[in-house]
Amino acid sequence: MRKTKPQGVILLLITAIIWGSSFVAQSIGMQSIDAFTFTGIRTTLGMLFLLPFTLIINKGFDFSKETLKKGLILGIVFSFAQNFQQFAFYYSTSGKIAFITAFYMFFVPLFSVMFLKKKIAALTWISIFIGLIGLFFLCINPAELTNINMGDILALICAIFYAVQIMLIDRFVEDGKTSGVQLSFMQFFVAAILSLVAMFIFEHPVIADIKTAAPSLLYSGIMSCGIAYTLQILGQKKASPVVASLLMCLESVFAVISAAIILHENMLPRELAGCLIMFGAIILSQVSESLSSKKQNQKQPLS
């Protein structure tokens, strides 16, 4: 399993901060437009933002067949993840959606064991469960606990697709040759096409409503999609998928902190406790990886 480097931690932390701060924008935007419309425009904006960087960094629009293939697969999975989450807003609260979506930090190691036969250290599993406890305190109102609805189910399906997306990125960047910017651009291109087609088939977008949602769409499209998802791919080149999923789950923490700073919403004691527990889980995961790395080095024969 790839070792986590400080650069990877920093990039994924920035990713979580941007995702967290844009979560409110995503929720507000859904008050004016429908799910496929929001995702379609959002991913299109992300793609257009990355277009000049793709042309400059890679000296033209020259994609290898391998990158196109990886981008197609990643884009399909990403489109499903985005749209399932977006539809969840019709039925459930943003706090519950954030909590259930974050279950990808549990699904990533689970799928790694089931399908890739990778070994996950016991201490890492402990950090994952501590992280889930932290997210529960952070996102869930105990009064809503028994109120399971369609939105919660959609968010859980979204979490599965995000787990697959994280694992695919880990696999696709393994060779170190695939361009992170190109892969991110292709991801948005495919997701935008699929979502826009669905938008015109199943919804009736109104220009006036799109204009109303424009601030949310611009922030979510450029910051969350164009910048943050690209940083995710670049960050995962320097991090193990399990630690990466834990770091990115901090988006829920930064969503609450952002709401407190920007919207002047007071943080409840249980939310503060959830933040502290989440940060503790991240530190524990880093300790676990460090211990596993030392153990692995000790087992290697001296040449």
N, C-alpha and C positions, 0 to 999 in steps of 0.2 A: 504494500500500500504506500502511496506517495507520502513523503514526510511534509509536514506543514512548516513553512518558512515565515519569518516576520512580515515579508512583503505581502504574502498571501493573506495573512491575518488582517493587515491594514486595509487592503483592497476590499476584503469581504465585510469589514466593519463599516467602511464608507458606503458599500452597497446596502447594508442593513439600515444605515442612517437615512439614506435617500428613500428606500422603500417605505420606511416607517413614516417619514414626513409626508410622503405622497399618498398614504393610505386614506387620510381624510379627504383629499382631493378626489380620489376614486369614488368614495361614498357620496360626496356632494354632486359629482357629475352624473351619477345614476338617478338623481332627482329630476333631471331634465330629459335624458335620452335613454334608450334601451341598451341591453347588454351587448349584443353583437355590434351595434353602432359605436358604443364606447370603445370596445376592444379593437374594432376595425380601424377607427381613426387614431386611437392611441398607438397601435403598432405601426401604422403608416407614418406617423410623426417620428417614431423611433427610427424607422428605416431611412427616412429622408434626412434626419439629423446625422446618421452614420454615413450617408452616401459620400459627402466630400472627403471624410476621413478614410473611407475605403479606397477612394480614387488616389488620394495623396500618399497614404502609407504604403499601399501595394502597387503604386506607380501604374494606375490604370484599372480597368474593370476585368482583370484576368483571374478567373476562378478555376482551380483545378477540378477535375471530375470528382475527386475524393471530397473536396470541400463542398461542392454542390450536393453530393449524396448525403454527407453528414448534416448539412444545413437543412435539407428537405426533411429528414427524419426528425431533427431537433425542432424544426418549425411546426410540424404536425403535432408533436407532443406538447410543445409550448402553447399552441393555439387551444388545445383541449383544456390545459391547466388554466389559462387566462379566462376562457369563457365559462367554465364551470364555476370559478370563483366569482365572476361578474354576475352570473345568474343567481348565486347564493344571496346577493344583496336584496333580491325581491322578497325573500322570506325570513331572513335572519338578521341579527344585529352585527355590527362591524366587529365588536369585541369577540363574539362567539366565532365569527368567520376567521378572524386572525388566529384565535387559539386552535381551531380545528385544522386550518391550513398548515399551521406549524407542526402538525404531526408528521410532516415529511422528515423531520429530524429523527423520528422513530423508524419510519419506513426505509430510509436509506441504509442503515446498518442491517435491518431485517432482510431486505432484498439482497444485500451484499453477501449475507450468510446463505440465503436460500438459493440464489441463482449463480453467484460468482464464487461460492465456497470460500469466502474470505473469513478469517478469524477476527473477531472483535473482542478486545480486552474487557474483562469483567468491570474494571473501573470506568471504562468508557460507557458501558451499559448503565452503570449507576449514574453517571453524569447526565445521560439522556433522560432518565426517569426523574432526576432532580430538576432538569430543565422543563419537563412537562408539568411538574408541580408548580414551578415558578410561573409558567405561562397561565396555568389555571388561576392562580391568585391575581395575575395581571389582567386577564381578559374576561374572566367569567364572573358574573353576578350570581351568587348562590341561589337566588330566587328563580333564575332561568334554567337551573341545572336539569330539571325534569322536562323542560319544554323543548323536546327534540322535534324539529320540523324538516321540511324538504331542503331548506337552505343549509342546514347542518350536514345533511347527506351529500349535497352538491359540494360543499367545502371539503368533505372527507375525500371525495373522488378527486377533487382538485389537488389535494395533498399527495395522493398517489401519483398523479401525473407529474407534479413538481419533483417528487423523489426520483422518478424515472428520468426527468430532465437533468437533474444533478448528476446522476450516474452516467448518463450519456455524455455529458460534457467531460466528466472525468475520463471516460474511455476515449473520446474524440481528441482530447489534447495530450493524450499519453505520449504520442510520438515526438511532441515538442516542435513539430513542423507546421501544424495547422495554425493559420492566422486567426487570432481571437476576434479581431474586428470583422474579418470576412465571415466567420462563423456566426457572429452576432447579427450582422446585416442579413444573412440568409435566413436566420431564425425569424427575424421580423418580417422579411419579405413574404415568406410562406404563410406565417400567421396572419399577416395583413390581408393577403389574397383570400384565404379561407374565411376569415371573419367578415370581410366586405361582401363576399358572395352570399354568405348566410344573412347578412344585414338586408340586402336587397330582396332576398327570397322570403324571409320571415318577418321583417319589420318594415316600418314606413318612416324613414328618417325625415325630419323636418328641419330646414335650414335655420329657422329662428331658434329652435330648441338646441341645435348644435352650437349656435352663437352664444347662447346662455351658458352652455357647459364649456365654452372655449378655454377659460382660465384653468379649469380642472384638467381638460384634455391636453393643453400645452405643457403643464407641469408634469402630469403623469406620462405623457408621450416622450418628452425630451429628457427629463430627469430620471424617471423611473425606468423607462424602456431604453432610450438611446444611451444614457450614461451608465445607470446602475447595472443593467443586465450585461453590458459589455464588461464592466468591472468584475462581475460575477465570473465570466468566462476566463478573464485574465487572472483573477484571484485563485480560481480553482486549479490553475496550472501549477500553483505553488502551495497547495493544501490538499490534505486527504479529504475524500468526500464526506466522511462522518463529521470531522471537525468543521468543514465548510458548512454543512447543514445546520450545525449548532450555532455557528457565528451568524448565519443569515437569519436564524430564528429571532435574533435580537431586534429584528424589524418591529416586533410587537412592543418591545421595551421603548424603542425610539419613537414609536407612534404615540404612546402615552406621554412621553416626555415632550414631544413636539406640540401636542395638544395643550399641555400645561403652559408651555412657553408662548406659543403663538395665539392660542385661543383663550389663554388665562383660565384653563380648567384646573381646579385643584385636584391633586393626586390623593386618592384614598390611602389609608394605611396599608390595606391589603395589596394595592398596586405597587407601593414602595417596596413592600416585602417581596412581591413577585419579581421586581427588577433586581433586587439584591440576590435572590435565589438563582435567577437566570445567569447573572454575572459569575456567581459561584460555580454554576454548572460548566460554564465556559472555561474557567480556570482549572477545574478538575479534569476536563477533557484534555487540556494542554499537558497537565501533569501525567495523565494516563499515557498520552502519546510519547512523552519524553521517557517514561519508564520502559515502555515497550521497545522504543528505539535502542535504549541502553542494553536491554536484555538480548535484543537481536544482534547487536554488535559483539556482545560477550560470547554468543554462540558461534560466531564466524571464526573459522580456524585461522591462525596466524600464518602468513606466507613466509 
